[in-house]
Amino acid sequence: MVTSYPLPEGFTEIEVFSIGTVLLVEALLGLILNGLTILSFYKIRELRTPSNLLIISLAVADTGLCINAFVAAFSSFLRYWPYGSEGCQVHGFQGFVAALSSISSCAAIAWDRYHQYCTRSKLHWSTSISVVLFAWGFAAFWSMMPLFGWGEYDYEPLRTCCTLDYSKADRNFISFLFPLAFFEYMIPLFIMLTAYQSIYQKLKKAGQVKVTWSLTL
């Protein structure tokens, strides 16, 4: 017999079920698509290039987010978090390191595209591997800080998954949030905006930017 747990406070049956369903669909689609990307890199020799290693880094990070969402979906259907406080910390850390690595990988891809189109320089394996290791290592550093007391992982309002506790407004949280936002959000965003803007200007100057509003049948 399945135990029926009470609904989280402030949420209806439909809301909890809808959130769980959306998370489940997102997780399954993401696992399939990112899995195909990783499998293609492994199976097709021509795809094993330094530039595509950055794509694989993004695919692995997004796969981690999908696993995180799958756990949250399962908990949503249960109506409660079944893994205890330690499981909450693990879930928060795993989701956060995957999210930060995904952002950093996007910035790395933009940086690589800039050099491909604007400087015509080729990415080498040593550089690509170093960039990926730095992105994941830096993400792991910031994700570990809440485990040691700088910031905190806690339940989200639905109490079926865990993430960084954004409700705190004390000095400890503020001192963690601002450098985190600068290094893991603002700098990657700046890299992406400047890189793609430079690519756009380069292609526009070369007369290679074309906008097609109709589909070719």
ABEGO torsion letter per residue (X at the ends): XBBBBBBBBGBBAAAAAAAAAAAAAAAAAAAAAAAAAAAAAAABAAABBAAAAAAAAAAAAAAAAAAAAAAAAAAAAAGBBAAEAAAAAAAAAAAAAAAAAAAAAAAAAAAAAAAAAAAGBBBBAAAAAAAAAAAAAAAAAAAAAAAAGBEBBBBBAAGABBBBBAABABAAAAAAAAAAAAAAAAAAAAAAAAAAAAAAAAAAAAGABBBBABBBX
